[in-house]
Amino acid sequence: MQSAAEPVIKDLVLVGGGHSHVAVLRRFGMRPMPGVRLTMICRETHTPYSGMLPGLVAGHYSFDEAHIDLGPLCRFAGARFYHDEAIALDLDSQSVQCRGRPPVKYDVLSINIGSTPRTADVAGATGNVVPVKPINQFMTHWEAMTDRVLARDNGVRIGVVGAGAGGVELLLAVQYRLRQELRARGRSDDHIAYALFCDSKEILPGHNARARRMFERVLRARGVQVFSGGAVVAVSPDCLVTANGIEHSVDEILWVTAAGAAPWLAASGLQVDAQGFIAVNDALQSLSHPGVFAAGDIASVQKHPRPKSGVFAVRQGPKLTDNLRRALSGRRLRPFRPQRRFLSLISTGDKYAVASRGNWALEGRLMWRWKDHIDRRFMRRYNELPEMARAPRPAVASGVADAAAIREISAIAMRCGGCGAKVGSTVLERALGQLQPFSRPDILIGLDAPDDAAVAAVPPGKVMLHSVDYFRAFIEDPYVFGQIAANHSLGDIFAMGGEPQSALAIVTVPFGLEAKVEDLLSQLMAGALKVLNEAETALAGGHTSEGAELGMGFAVNGLADRARLLRKGGMRPGDRLVLTKPLGTGTLLAADMRRKAKGRWIDAALASMVQSNRAAAPCVHQYGATACTDVTGFGLLGHLVEMTRPSGVDVELMLSALPFLDGALDTVRLGILSSLQPQNVRLRRAVRDLSNFARDERLPLIFDPQTAGGLLASIPSDRADACLAALRQLGYGHAAIIGTVRPLSDQLEPIVLRG
Ligand SMILES: Cc1cc2nc3c(=O)[nH]c(=O)nc-3n(C[C@H](O)[C@H](O)[C@H](O)COP(=O)(O)OP(=O)(O)OC[C@H]3O[C@@H](n4cnc5c(N)ncnc54)[C@H](O)[C@@H]3O)c2cc1C
């Protein structure tokens, strides 16, 4: 979490979680640079290691074995992880434009986004072929393709375009896997034909003749037809046309041709080479923009051109890290010369490989074992991270602060508390200046004409609801944190059957340089406003102060018809209990802090926390909800007890029906629980015969504190199934009926658990 202990002086933004950037993250984790804030923007949370892609396709590796999880790695590095896609650069304002968030500012930028096979140059290719990259998209296509091929028993023809190492390896891996799948079903693969197309005279251009001969032999033995010396010039869904005019019918086309660069780089004004790759010097620094660095496939090192290969991206990692540190502290960069020859270990799909380097080549099962050993060792560096004890160091010690920054930091240390801790009005104005709060006629005085207080009208016949919530930041991404804080705060109003009207923001930002505070605030507020605006809620004012760490909350007002208020009391025996969102945010966020949660679990948990209860509330109302609340800090059980008490009923809760977020049971199994859990567990006395479930791994999740949790509603039994179906239609895919309301018994404990 960002704290005031080490004020941010410079922002280093990494775009793309390629092979070089994972090394930068690891190295910054081992040796942080005080005063430097790292931000990783990546389209994928689990970044693929391409050396293992053929093994993944062949079925030798699982998804986790072949991917680096950027979530824990960024935590290790102390980096903010933004799960997003960069789509442009504004080189003048030094910011990265992303698909799903406000621009991200940088002082130093590094780009390691890899390449994708070019499809645009060949008529009909885009849309009709499956490019091998982005790999995650390829894997989705590959699974669908496998299902299609397995469903057929008449002739299928699979064409792979591109016979470099990647294309050859991929074809052989595809063939091996399909053969295994068919064998497992008692079938042969005789009906599948494979063809390899390349524009070069021979396969594997770039490799030595011995290696080529070995692969030609393997391809012949495996019945693969090779069409070399003629580029594919046109594609239709079931046909490839080569330069000599021959049409080849194909059912599936995999595209593994020469690497192409993302067009937005050149469009942003960065100097690029003839193919659109970022032109860099031998220190990996952009030739046109000294604050921008690039590595891996996307970089074109002008002095030392090399083929696009993961080997170079990996080797550039340490050099890039060193030069980024140097750029951040204003020191001279160190040039380096990449090696000319490098070892390639190219697999044949069946745990057999060919090693090729310079003029020699060797083949055999031992080569595969060697490749497997090297690849697994590489992955361990990133998926098994050491524990680091870190003592904060002053930012000035790292040399990143210039004289002006040092003056500003000294002034920060002298700042007063009280009103002096308020963020300056110019910073606030600039941060909020770009944002457009939702405007409502019933907000008579709001942010558009600021006064000492906001003024809201309460329409006749309506009552006003008030609620407040506040959080310390629990994730590093201020834009997403802002969304969750706002969404959570609105939850109480929806749970009461109301419509939020206005919100006042309460924000604490860590002390820091004005520019950094402004940037943080604008990201945070942009996230919050996205949610408030979608909920047609006016941001009517707020209070922002500097403090030890980032925090945000909202005082929210809502309007409701008195007669339609949904209360916690009112449950009736026979009602069914409907929960709209899965449980587990507490344990998952705790595990995330300890780097024990998988990135995809946190992605799903954040998506759930961002999902609004706005559509769920009228839905449960429509199906006759007799009582309702939102599940938050007290956990499911705590909030349930808050409902049973005023309702004067007991409840039978079905453990087997509870919806859980992915990974929540895994983190509970690891013994990782939220720090709030012990307080919630005190309510165990509300559960009858709890000891019957003492060893049940699901039990802790009924006490798990939720952030922006779902609604818990009591619905008449004859309408509960229809209500559930309607909720699912509205996008609450995990909504579930989790129990039944029973008449009040003479027992002390109102909750009866069932397995
Ligand atoms: C089938 C196949 C097998 C291969 N096998 C090998 C091998 O064994 N050894 C070898 O050395 N090379 C191999 N290669 C080549 C290798 O894939 C590339 O050279 C290598 O992946 C380049 O690494 P990189 O770090 O530049 O980028 P990548 O590894 O491609 O990583 C790019 C990252 O950036 C992210 N990203 C992309 N665009 C954006 C964006 N706009 N915004 C945010 N994030 C973005 C991606 O999600 C990804 O995380 C193989 C290639 C193929 C096709």
The ligand as an SDF file (V2000), in Angstrom:
LIG
                    3D

 53 58  0  0  0  0  0  0  0  0999 V2000
    4.9800  -21.1460  -30.6310 C   0  0  0  0  0  0  0  0  0  0  0  0
    6.1270  -20.2830  -30.2220 C   0  0  0  0  0  0  0  0  0  0  0  0
    7.1570  -20.8190  -29.4960 C   0  0  0  0  0  0  0  0  0  0  0  0
    8.2380  -20.0360  -29.1300 C   0  0  0  0  0  0  0  0  0  0  0  0
    9.2330  -20.6190  -28.4310 N   0  0  0  0  0  0  0  0  0  0  0  0
   10.2970  -19.8930  -28.0770 C   0  0  0  0  0  0  0  0  0  0  0  0
   11.3470  -20.4830  -27.3430 C   0  0  0  0  0  0  0  0  0  0  0  0
   11.3310  -21.6780  -27.0210 O   0  0  0  0  0  0  0  0  0  0  0  0
   12.3950  -19.7130  -27.0010 N   0  0  0  0  0  0  0  0  0  0  0  0
   12.4570  -18.3980  -27.3630 C   0  0  0  0  0  0  0  0  0  0  0  0
   13.4360  -17.7270  -27.0370 O   0  0  0  0  0  0  0  0  0  0  0  0
   11.4730  -17.7960  -28.0490 N   0  0  0  0  0  0  0  0  0  0  0  0
   10.4000  -18.5070  -28.4230 C   0  0  0  0  0  0  0  0  0  0  0  0
    9.4090  -17.9120  -29.1460 N   0  0  0  0  0  0  0  0  0  0  0  0
    9.5150  -16.4640  -29.4540 C   0  0  0  0  0  0  0  0  0  0  0  0
    8.9680  -15.6960  -28.2630 C   0  0  0  0  0  0  0  0  0  0  0  0
    7.5830  -15.9540  -28.1660 O   0  0  0  0  0  0  0  0  0  0  0  0
    9.0850  -14.1780  -28.3030 C   0  0  0  0  0  0  0  0  0  0  0  0
   10.3050  -13.8140  -28.8420 O   0  0  0  0  0  0  0  0  0  0  0  0
    8.9780  -13.6730  -26.8610 C   0  0  0  0  0  0  0  0  0  0  0  0
    7.7360  -14.0230  -26.3140 O   0  0  0  0  0  0  0  0  0  0  0  0
    9.0810  -12.1720  -26.8270 C   0  0  0  0  0  0  0  0  0  0  0  0
    9.0270  -11.8240  -25.4860 O   0  0  0  0  0  0  0  0  0  0  0  0
    8.6360  -10.3640  -25.0400 P   0  0  0  0  0  0  0  0  0  0  0  0
    9.1550  -10.2580  -23.6660 O   0  0  0  0  0  0  0  0  0  0  0  0
    9.1030   -9.3800  -26.0160 O   0  0  0  0  0  0  0  0  0  0  0  0
    7.0460  -10.3110  -25.0760 O   0  0  0  0  0  0  0  0  0  0  0  0
    5.9270  -11.3520  -24.6900 P   0  0  0  0  0  0  0  0  0  0  0  0
    6.4750  -12.5580  -24.0680 O   0  0  0  0  0  0  0  0  0  0  0  0
    5.0890  -11.5360  -25.9040 O   0  0  0  0  0  0  0  0  0  0  0  0
    5.0910  -10.5790  -23.5700 O   0  0  0  0  0  0  0  0  0  0  0  0
    4.3370   -9.4580  -23.8970 C   0  0  0  0  0  0  0  0  0  0  0  0
    3.4870   -9.0780  -22.7170 C   0  0  0  0  0  0  0  0  0  0  0  0
    2.8980   -7.8130  -22.9500 O   0  0  0  0  0  0  0  0  0  0  0  0
    1.4910   -7.8650  -22.7480 C   0  0  0  0  0  0  0  0  0  0  0  0
    0.9100   -6.9140  -23.6730 N   0  0  0  0  0  0  0  0  0  0  0  0
    0.8770   -6.9800  -25.0150 C   0  0  0  0  0  0  0  0  0  0  0  0
    0.2980   -5.8780  -25.5180 N   0  0  0  0  0  0  0  0  0  0  0  0
   -0.0260   -5.0930  -24.4700 C   0  0  0  0  0  0  0  0  0  0  0  0
   -0.6290   -3.8190  -24.3340 C   0  0  0  0  0  0  0  0  0  0  0  0
   -0.9980   -3.1200  -25.4010 N   0  0  0  0  0  0  0  0  0  0  0  0
   -0.8340   -3.3220  -23.1020 N   0  0  0  0  0  0  0  0  0  0  0  0
   -0.4590   -4.0100  -22.0080 C   0  0  0  0  0  0  0  0  0  0  0  0
    0.1240   -5.2270  -22.0820 N   0  0  0  0  0  0  0  0  0  0  0  0
    0.3490   -5.7530  -23.2900 C   0  0  0  0  0  0  0  0  0  0  0  0
    1.1170   -9.2970  -23.0030 C   0  0  0  0  0  0  0  0  0  0  0  0
   -0.0700   -9.6080  -22.3140 O   0  0  0  0  0  0  0  0  0  0  0  0
    2.3420  -10.0180  -22.4360 C   0  0  0  0  0  0  0  0  0  0  0  0
    2.1850  -10.1340  -21.0320 O   0  0  0  0  0  0  0  0  0  0  0  0
    8.3050  -18.6700  -29.5140 C   0  0  0  0  0  0  0  0  0  0  0  0
    7.2630  -18.1270  -30.2400 C   0  0  0  0  0  0  0  0  0  0  0  0
    6.1880  -18.9170  -30.5940 C   0  0  0  0  0  0  0  0  0  0  0  0
    5.1050  -18.3040  -31.3960 C   0  0  0  0  0  0  0  0  0  0  0  0
  1  2  1  0
  2  3  1  0
  2 52  2  0
  3  4  2  0
  4  5  1  0
  4 50  1  0
  5  6  2  0
  6  7  1  0
  6 13  1  0
  7  8  2  0
  7  9  1  0
  9 10  1  0
 10 11  2  0
 10 12  1  0
 12 13  2  0
 13 14  1  0
 14 15  1  0
 14 50  1  0
 15 16  1  0
 16 17  1  0
 16 18  1  0
 18 19  1  0
 18 20  1  0
 20 21  1  0
 20 22  1  0
 22 23  1  0
 23 24  1  0
 24 25  2  0
 24 26  1  0
 24 27  1  0
 27 28  1  0
 28 29  2  0
 28 30  1  0
 28 31  1  0
 31 32  1  0
 32 33  1  0
 33 34  1  0
 33 48  1  0
 34 35  1  0
 35 36  1  0
 35 46  1  0
 36 37  1  0
 36 45  1  0
 37 38  2  0
 38 39  1  0
 39 40  1  0
 39 45  2  0
 40 41  1  0
 40 42  2  0
 42 43  1  0
 43 44  2  0
 44 45  1  0
 46 47  1  0
 46 48  1  0
 48 49  1  0
 50 51  2  0
 51 52  1  0
 52 53  1  0
M  END
$$$$
